Amino acid sequence: MPRRKAVVDINSCVACGCCKKVCPKDAITIEKGLYSKIDESICVGCGRCAIACPADIITLVERENI
């Protein structure tokens, strides 16, 4: 399992979809047209979504219990 995962601040996300477009594993969905949701069971922690986010609200964090 990857050491990192991406986390979205759903209170700041505007669901622009920039992160979803660059995810190589298709781990991101847009929930109710309001925010991005990252499936951590699919996320490989590559960071592409964090780089692509124009609002800078996606962060990479260490996974617990690796």
N, C-alpha and C positions, 0 to 999 in steps of 0.2 A: 504494500500500500504506500502511496506517496506520502512524504513527510509533511507537506503543506496542503492547505485547501484555501479556496477563495471564499470570502464572506462579503455579502452586500449589506449596506446600511439601507434597509427598506424604507426608512422614514425620509431619506434624502433622494432615493432613486425615482427617476421620472419615466422609466421604462422606454428609453430611447432605442434599445436593442443593439447598441454598438458592441456590447459584450457578447451577446448571443451570436453575432455575425462572425466573431473571431475565435470562438471556442472550438478547438480541434476535436473535442469529444462529444459535442452537442449536449453538454451538461447543464445548459442554461435555458430556462423557459421564462416567458413573461406572464406573470400571474395577474389575472383579472385586469390586464392593461394598466396596472399601477406600478409594478416593481419587478425586477429580475429576481429569479430564484435559482440558486445553484444546487444541483443534486450532488452532495458531497460523496456519494458512493460512486459517482462517475468522474468527478473532478480530479485531475492529475496535478493540480497546483502549478501549472506552467506560468501563470501570471499574465497571459495575453489579455484576459478580460480587464484586469486592473489597469494595464497600460492603455487599453482602448477606451476606457470610461472617461468621457469628457467632464464629468462632475467629480472625478477622483474619489468615489465613494466605495470602491471595491478594494479590499485589502487581503493580503495573504497572511494566514496564521498557521502556526504549527498545529498539527493534529495531536489530539490527546490519545494516549494508550496505543502507541505505535508498536 
